[in-house]
């Protein structure tokens, strides 16, 4: 069965400092992994995705994540936080079904990122 | 460009009432998903359509929940005899591909349902 665990429910950083949001996954298959961001009163937006190509994945707004199979991790990082990064972040694994296509998504519980001026 | 839209954005229902939530996916998207997001939680899968066919409804929490997509575009999620535990944000997502594909899911803004 597939699952994801986000290790921190809340992370607070100062503007201009690095961001690290941690995620561990469990999957019976070679996983497809994603990070989504949810700003208040807005829809979920895809930040980046890993689908068995390069293990270091670059996303939008300067975010990146590294797939580490040995550690079953997919942590999200950004070198320098911006005030606009304050939001809820979800680590997600895709359930393969219907002949191997990406099916429904399984979300972690989310990490709320706060950015202090 | 037009994204996924959902209506209403907010719905207040009295316990026992029936509600219908609408999703307009991106034009041409084959796949449509419904998710339920309880307060302070991540979204949880409810059901999946490929065109008009409902291929997976394993996430529907009870037989009070029913979804349809009769013409393979707009979808409606119906909840009968609403209960307080149904209070949540209901998210719709669509993606271009169907079986055998791997395309990004685009999410709508959600419908916040409050059952009083």
Contacts between the chains, C-beta under 8 A, distances in Angstrom:
chain1	res1	chain2	res2	distance
A	32	B	102	6.8
A	36	B	107	7.9
A	41	B	109	7.4
A	42	B	109	6.5
A	43	B	3	7.4
A	43	B	4	7.2
A	43	B	91	7.7
A	43	B	107	4.4
A	43	B	108	5.7
A	43	B	109	4.7
A	43	B	110	6.9
A	44	B	43	7.5
A	44	B	91	7.1
A	44	B	93	7.8
A	44	B	107	4.0
A	45	B	107	7.6
A	46	B	104	5.4
A	46	B	105	7.7
A	49	B	104	7.1
A	51	B	102	6.1
A	90	B	42	5.3
A	90	B	43	7.7
A	94	B	102	7.9
A	95	B	45	7.9
A	97	B	56	7.0
A	98	B	50	7.5
A	98	B	55	6.5
A	98	B	98	8.0
A	98	B	99	4.5
A	98	B	100	7.4
A	99	B	99	5.3
A	99	B	100	5.2
A	100	B	100	6.6
A	101	B	97	6.9
A	101	B	98	7.2
A	101	B	99	5.2
A	101	B	100	4.9
A	101	B	101	5.3
A	101	B	102	6.3
A	102	B	95	7.8
A	102	B	101	7.3
A	102	B	102	4.4
A	102	B	103	7.2
A	103	B	48	6.4
A	103	B	56	6.9
A	104	B	33	6.0
A	104	B	45	3.9
A	104	B	48	5.7
A	104	B	56	6.7
A	104	B	59	7.2
A	105	B	33	7.6
A	105	B	35	7.7
A	105	B	43	7.6
A	105	B	45	6.7
A	105	B	105	6.6
A	106	B	45	7.1
A	107	B	35	7.9
A	107	B	42	3.2
A	107	B	43	5.0
A	107	B	44	7.1
A	108	B	42	5.5
A	109	B	40	7.9
A	109	B	41	5.9
A	109	B	42	5.2
A	110	B	40	7.9
A	110	B	41	7.3
A	110	B	42	5.2
